[in-house]
Amino acid sequence: MSGQAAWKAITNNSLKIVKDRTNPGISNSAYWIQIPIINQSQETSFYLEIDYPQLDYLQLFEIQEDTVLKLYETGDRFVFDQRPVSYRNFAFPLTIPKGQQTTYLLNVDKRLSASRFPLTLYRESAFWKMYNQETIFYGFCFGFIGLVALMSLIVGIRMKMYIFIWYALYVLTFGLRCFAKLGYGYQYITFNHPEFNTHFFPFTTQLAMFFLIMYIQRYFNSEKHMPVFNRVMDVILFLFILSSLAWVLFPGFIITAGPVLISIRYVVLILTIVFAYSSAINHLKIDAFRSKIFLVAYSVFFLGVVSQILIEYGAITSSLVPGDPLFAGFFIEVGVLSYAMIFLILEIIKEKNELFKSNQKLNELVKKLEEKSQEEEQQFVILKSKAVVDPGRIRYIQADDHYLEFYLNDKDRPEVDRNKLSAILEILPAQFVQIHRSTIVNLEYVKTIYGSYLLLKNGEELKLSRTYKPELEERLAK
């Protein structure tokens, strides 16, 4: 219907009239809104804002007597640069002479989805003041959300903990969802691709729900503590994956089935809320602090979700909840949950430090035990025959071909073992010295040296080679 035809239908009362301040909710109709404005101020420049950036098609007309003059044509079907004002919401510059009344006709069209069109008329200076304040406020909010997502992702990758990765992806995707919901997605992401506008907002919502469930599962270890409910959520996660693939493959069908999918999404949302609260309550006995923090954060978020749904369906007006309630709830949730995640990091760091200290003590203990073991091993000689001999009992060792004879002070017959003299000398204490190519003696049993032999304290004589005599004399002199 053209603007001229619509104005004629309005003046003839042939259009269906809805009550003032009525929220259409889910609608399949186009709306024509008559806006009479009387300028009683000293200014002539104004901006008319429609605080709902998801509208597909808008036309603004000025009524000049019986002529309908089209001023602007815009909507999410157009590239962002075609908007009258480069702003996240739809805003129309108006010029109204002082003391005069001007009537405008606004056409709003958004089918098969929730539709709202709250209108605000600003003086030019007030509009740009609001614009600047809003830019600073949302810039800080989304900067904080981006920082939380980035830090959580870094922590998750560095510490190899999936709970931080899922949390980062949840914060990131739901942050993008809010970014799109507030109109910034169209302004900064899909500005040249209006065909993606319809998909970006609901698709990021779906991804955020997916990552939220993954995060809750690991936050409360529901696989261990709530196995049945955890399997139910695994099924929902699988359906999310299938629906995401369907979204990519059949985007047109997804848009057509929008109202049905919105209802299904709300069912999934309710299941997720039940899962979240059940997990938190069940976890109170295990970790009361983390559970209470989550309950506080999620309750604020849940309140924002409920408020947003009630506004979308026209159950309450947006004036009862200033700003975007869902974004406010999500922002507070991120702040509170990040507080809990910081404590989780500190707990992990504390546990790692304690584990590191325990490992240090354990390593020191193992080292002492090894040293003690080596000392004990040095106190005994273990023969290949498995016999254990105290070195202090050995007077001397005699080599006989491939065998060694260990002469002990408390045995009449020697202990025989298959070994080499050089090999056994390496493991003997320092008081053992070689005096002949086939003899090693324990210096503790040596009495004196006579030319080419030495005398033991028990009267035995052993051959002394000239090659080894200097070393023996030097060792005895010490």
C-alpha positions in Angstrom: 0.0 0.0 0.0 1.4 3.4 -0.9 1.5 6.3 1.5 -1.2 8.2 -0.3 -3.5 5.1 -0.2 -2.7 4.5 3.5 -3.5 8.1 4.4 -6.8 7.9 2.5 -7.7 4.7 4.4 -6.8 6.4 7.7 -9.0 9.4 7.0 -11.8 7.1 5.9 -11.4 4.9 9.0 -11.1 1.8 6.8 -7.9 0.6 8.5 -8.0 -1.5 11.6 -7.2 0.7 14.5 -5.0 -0.6 17.4 -5.0 1.1 20.8 -2.3 3.6 21.5 0.8 2.2 23.3 -0.2 -1.4 22.2 2.8 -3.7 21.6 1.9 -5.9 18.6 4.2 -8.8 19.8 4.4 -11.6 17.2 2.8 -10.1 14.1 2.3 -10.7 10.4 1.0 -7.2 9.6 2.4 -3.9 8.4 1.5 -0.9 10.6 0.7 2.7 9.7 1.2 5.2 12.5 -0.2 8.8 12.4 2.1 11.1 14.3 0.9 14.7 14.8 3.5 17.0 16.3 3.0 20.6 17.6 6.3 22.5 18.0 5.9 24.7 21.1 9.6 25.1 21.6 12.0 27.7 20.2 13.9 25.1 18.1 13.0 23.8 14.7 15.3 20.8 14.3 14.3 17.4 15.8 15.0 13.7 15.6 12.4 11.0 15.7 13.9 7.8 17.0 12.4 4.3 16.8 13.9 2.2 19.6 13.8 -1.2 17.9 16.6 -1.8 15.4 15.3 -5.1 14.0 12.6 -3.6 11.8 12.7 -4.8 8.2 11.2 -1.9 6.4 10.2 1.7 7.3 8.8 4.7 5.4 8.3 8.1 6.9 5.8 10.5 5.1 4.9 14.1 5.8 1.2 15.1 5.3 0.9 18.4 3.5 -2.8 19.0 3.3 -4.0 16.1 1.2 -0.6 15.3 -0.3 1.6 12.6 1.2 5.3 13.3 0.7 7.8 10.5 1.3 10.7 11.7 3.4 12.7 8.6 4.2 12.8 4.9 3.3 15.0 2.6 5.3 15.1 -0.7 7.2 17.2 -3.8 7.7 16.7 -4.7 4.1 18.9 -1.8 3.1 22.6 -1.3 3.6 23.4 0.6 6.7 24.8 3.7 4.8 21.3 4.3 3.4 19.9 5.2 6.8 19.0 8.8 7.4 21.2 8.9 10.4 24.2 6.7 11.1 22.8 5.3 14.3 22.1 1.8 15.7 18.4 2.6 15.9 16.3 4.2 13.2 16.3 7.9 13.5 14.7 10.5 11.2 15.7 14.2 11.1 12.7 16.5 11.1 12.2 20.2 10.6 9.1 21.7 12.2 8.5 25.4 12.2 7.9 27.2 15.5 4.4 27.2 16.7 3.1 24.9 13.9 1.7 21.4 13.8 3.0 18.9 11.3 1.6 15.4 10.8 3.8 12.5 9.9 2.8 9.0 8.7 5.1 6.1 9.6 5.0 2.8 7.9 6.5 -0.1 9.9 6.8 -3.6 8.4 8.3 -6.7 10.1 6.6 -10.0 9.4 6.7 -13.4 11.2 8.5 -12.1 14.2 8.3 -9.9 17.3 7.6 -6.3 16.4 7.8 -3.1 18.5 8.2 0.5 17.6 8.6 2.8 20.6 8.9 6.4 19.4 10.8 9.2 21.0 11.1 12.8 19.7 14.4 14.6 20.6 15.5 18.1 20.1 18.6 18.0 17.9 21.0 18.9 20.8 19.4 16.4 23.1 19.6 13.7 20.5 23.3 14.1 19.9 24.0 14.3 23.7 22.1 11.0 24.1 24.0 9.6 21.2 27.4 10.5 22.7 26.5 9.3 26.2 25.2 6.0 24.8 28.3 5.5 22.7 30.5 5.9 25.7 28.3 3.6 27.9 28.0 0.8 25.4 31.6 1.1 24.4 32.7 0.5 28.0 30.2 -2.4 28.4 31.2 -4.2 25.2 34.9 -3.5 25.8 34.6 -5.2 29.2 32.7 -8.2 27.7 35.4 -8.5 25.0 38.2 -8.3 27.6 36.5 -11.0 29.7 36.1 -13.3 26.7 39.7 -12.8 25.6 41.2 -13.3 29.1 39.1 -16.4 29.7 40.1 -17.8 26.3 43.8 -17.2 27.1 43.5 -18.8 30.5 41.7 -21.8 29.1 44.3 -22.4 26.5 47.3 -21.8 28.7 45.9 -23.9 31.6 44.2 -26.4 29.3 40.9 -26.1 31.1 37.8 -26.3 28.9 35.6 -24.5 31.5 37.3 -21.2 30.7 37.2 -21.8 26.9 33.4 -22.5 27.0 32.9 -19.5 29.3 34.9 -17.3 26.9 32.8 -18.6 23.9 29.5 -18.1 25.8 30.5 -14.5 26.7 31.7 -13.8 23.2 28.6 -15.2 21.4 26.0 -13.8 23.7 27.9 -10.5 23.6 27.6 -10.5 19.8 23.9 -11.4 20.2 23.4 -8.3 22.4 25.6 -6.3 20.0 23.2 -7.3 17.2 20.0 -6.9 19.3 21.0 -3.3 20.1 21.6 -2.5 16.4 25.4 -2.4 16.5 25.7 -5.6 14.6 24.1 -4.0 11.6 26.1 -0.9 12.0 29.6 -2.5 12.4 29.4 -6.2 11.2 26.8 -6.8 8.5 26.5 -3.1 7.3 27.0 -4.0 3.6 25.2 -7.4 3.8 21.6 -6.7 4.8 20.7 -10.3 3.8 22.6 -11.5 6.9 20.8 -9.1 9.3 17.9 -11.5 9.7 20.2 -14.4 10.6 22.9 -12.8 12.7 20.9 -12.0 15.7 19.1 -15.4 16.2 22.1 -17.4 15.1 24.3 -15.9 17.7 21.6 -16.5 20.2 21.6 -20.2 19.4 25.4 -20.4 19.6 25.3 -18.6 23.0 22.8 -21.2 24.3 25.0 -24.0 23.1 28.1 -22.7 24.8 26.2 -21.8 28.0 25.1 -25.4 28.4 28.7 -26.6 27.8 29.9 -24.1 30.4 27.3 -25.1 33.0 28.1 -28.8 32.5 31.7 -28.2 33.4 31.1 -25.6 36.0 29.1 -28.1 38.1 30.6 -31.3 36.7 27.1 -32.4 35.9 28.3 -35.6 34.1 29.4 -36.9 37.6 26.8 -35.3 39.9 23.7 -35.2 37.6 24.2 -37.9 34.9 20.6 -38.2 33.8 20.0 -34.5 33.4 23.4 -34.2 31.8 22.4 -36.7 29.1 19.3 -34.7 28.4 21.4 -31.6 27.8 23.7 -33.6 25.6 20.7 -34.4 23.4 19.8 -30.7 23.3 23.4 -29.9 22.3 23.2 -32.4 19.5 20.0 -30.8 18.3 21.7 -27.4 18.4 24.4 -28.7 16.1 21.8 -30.2 13.7 19.8 -27.0 13.7 22.9 -24.9 13.1 23.7 -27.0 10.0 20.1 -26.7 8.8 20.4 -22.9 9.3 23.5 -22.8 7.1 22.0 -25.1 4.4 18.4 -23.8 4.4 18.4 -20.2 5.6 15.1 -19.4 3.8 13.2 -22.1 5.6 14.5 -21.0 9.0 13.2 -17.5 8.4 9.8 -18.8 7.2 9.5 -21.0 10.3 10.5 -18.1 12.5 7.5 -18.0 14.9 7.6 -21.8 15.4 11.4 -21.7 16.0 11.0 -18.9 18.5 8.5 -21.0 20.5 10.9 -24.0 20.4 13.8 -21.7 21.5 11.8 -20.7 24.5 11.2 -24.3 25.4 14.9 -25.0 25.2 15.5 -21.8 27.2 13.2 -23.1 30.0 15.0 -26.5 30.0 18.4 -24.7 30.2 17.1 -22.6 33.1 15.9 -25.7 34.9 19.2 -27.4 34.3 21.2 -24.4 35.5 19.2 -24.0 38.7 19.1 -27.7 39.4 22.9 -28.0 38.9 23.5 -25.0 41.2 21.2 -26.3 44.0 22.6 -29.8 43.7 26.2 -28.4 43.9 25.6 -26.4 47.1 26.8 -29.3 49.2 29.9 -29.7 47.2 31.0 -26.0 46.7 28.6 -23.6 48.3 30.5 -20.5 47.3 30.6 -21.2 43.6 27.0 -22.3 43.6 25.7 -19.2 45.4 27.7 -16.9 43.0 26.2 -18.7 40.0 22.7 -18.5 41.5 23.0 -14.8 42.0 24.5 -14.2 38.5 22.0 -16.4 36.7 19.0 -15.1 38.6 19.8 -11.5 37.4 20.2 -12.8 33.8 17.0 -14.8 34.1 15.2 -11.7 35.3 16.5 -9.9 32.2 15.3 -12.7 29.9 11.8 -12.8 31.4 11.5 -9.0 31.1 12.6 -9.1 27.5 10.1 -11.8 26.6 7.3 -10.0 28.4 8.2 -6.8 26.4 8.4 -8.7 23.1 4.9 -10.2 23.6 3.5 -6.9 24.8 2.7 -8.1 28.4 4.6 -5.1 29.8 5.8 -1.9 28.4 9.5 -1.0 28.0 8.9 2.0 30.2 8.7 -0.3 33.2 12.2 -1.6 32.5 14.5 1.2 31.3 17.2 0.3 28.7 17.6 -3.2 27.4 16.8 -5.6 30.3 18.4 -8.7 28.7 21.7 -6.9 28.0 21.6 -5.4 31.6 21.0 -8.9 33.0 23.8 -10.4 30.9 26.3 -7.7 31.7 25.7 -8.1 35.5 25.9 -11.9 35.0 29.2 -11.6 33.3 30.5 -9.4 36.0 29.4 -11.8 38.8 30.5 -15.0 37.0 33.9 -13.4 36.2 34.3 -12.8 39.9 33.7 -16.5 40.5 36.0 -17.5 37.7 38.8 -15.3 39.2 38.4 -17.2 42.5 38.5 -20.4 40.5 41.8 -19.3 38.9 43.2 -18.4 42.3 42.2 -21.8 43.7 43.8 -23.5 40.7 47.0 -21.4 41.1 47.0 -22.2 44.9 46.5 -25.9 44.2 49.3 -25.8 41.6 51.6 -24.0 44.0 50.9 -26.5 46.8 51.4 -29.3 44.4 54.7 -27.8 43.2 55.8 -27.5 46.8 54.7 -31.0 47.5 56.6 -32.2 44.5 59.7 -30.3 45.6 59.5 -31.9 49.0 58.9 -35.3 47.4 61.9 -34.8 45.1 64.1 -33.8 48.0 62.9 -36.9 49.9 63.6 -39.1 46.9 67.0 -37.6 46.5 67.8 -38.2 50.1 66.6 -41.8 49.8 68.7 -42.3 46.7 71.7 -40.8 48.4 71.1 -43.0 51.4 70.6 -46.0 49.1 73.9 -45.2 47.4 75.6 -45.0 50.7 74.1 -48.3 51.8 75.1 -49.8 48.5 78.7 -48.5 49.0 78.7 -50.2 52.4 78.2 -53.6 50.8 79.6 -55.4 47.8 77.0 -57.4 45.9 78.5 -60.2 44.0 77.2 -61.7 40.7 76.4 -64.7 42.7 73.9 -62.5 44.7 76.0 -62.8 47.8 76.3 -59.6 49.8 79.7 -58.9 51.4 80.6 -56.3 53.9 83.8 -54.5 52.5 85.1 -54.3 56.1 85.3 -58.1 56.2 87.5 -58.4 53.1 91.2 -58.7 53.8 92.2 -59.0 50.1 90.9 -60.2 46.7 92.8 -62.6 44.5 92.2 -63.0 40.8 92.3 -66.5 39.3 91.6 -66.5 35.6 87.9 -65.4 35.2 87.2 -65.7 38.9 87.8 -63.7 42.0 88.5 -65.1 45.4 87.3 -62.9 48.3 89.3 -63.6 51.5 87.2 -62.7 54.5 88.4 -62.2 58.0 85.6 -64.4 59.4 85.8 -67.3 56.9 88.4 -69.9 56.3 87.6 -70.5 52.7 87.3 -67.6 50.2 84.1 -66.4 48.6 84.4 -67.1 44.8 82.7 -64.9 42.2 83.0 -64.7 38.4 84.2 -61.1 37.7 87.1 -58.9 36.8 89.5 -57.3 39.2 89.1 -53.9 37.4 85.3 -54.1 37.7 85.3 -54.9 41.4 87.8 -52.2 42.2 85.4 -49.5 40.8 82.7 -50.4 43.4 85.0 -50.9 46.4 85.5 -48.2 49.1 88.6 -46.0 49.1 90.6 -48.2 51.5 91.1 -50.9 48.8 94.2 -50.6 46.6 95.7 -52.8 43.9 99.1 -54.2 44.8 99.6 -56.7 42.0 98.0 -57.4 38.6 96.0 -60.2 40.4 95.6 -58.8 43.9 93.6 -56.1 45.7 94.2 -55.5 49.4 92.2 -53.8 52.1 94.6 -51.2 53.7 93.0 -51.7 57.1 94.5 -55.2 57.3 98.1 -54.2 56.1 100.8 -54.3 58.8 104.0 -53.4 56.9 105.9 -53.6 53.6 108.9 -55.7 53.0 110.6 -55.3 49.6 108.5 -57.2 47.1 105.8 -58.3 49.5 103.6 -56.9 52.3 102.7 -58.4 55.6 99.1 -58.5 56.8 98.1 -58.1 60.5 97.2 -61.8 60.6 100.6 -62.8 59.3 99.8 -63.5 55.7 102.2 -62.3 53.0 101.1 -61.0 49.6 103.2 -60.3 46.5 103.8 -56.6 45.9 104.5 -55.4 42.3 107.0 -52.6 41.7 104.3 -51.0 39.4 101.8 -50.6 42.3 104.3 -50.1 45.2 104.6 -46.2 45.0 100.8 -45.8 45.2 100.6 -48.2 48.1 103.3 -46.4 50.0 101.6 -43.1 49.3 98.2 -44.4 50.5 99.7 -45.9 53.7 101.6 -42.6 54.4 98.2 -40.7 54.6 
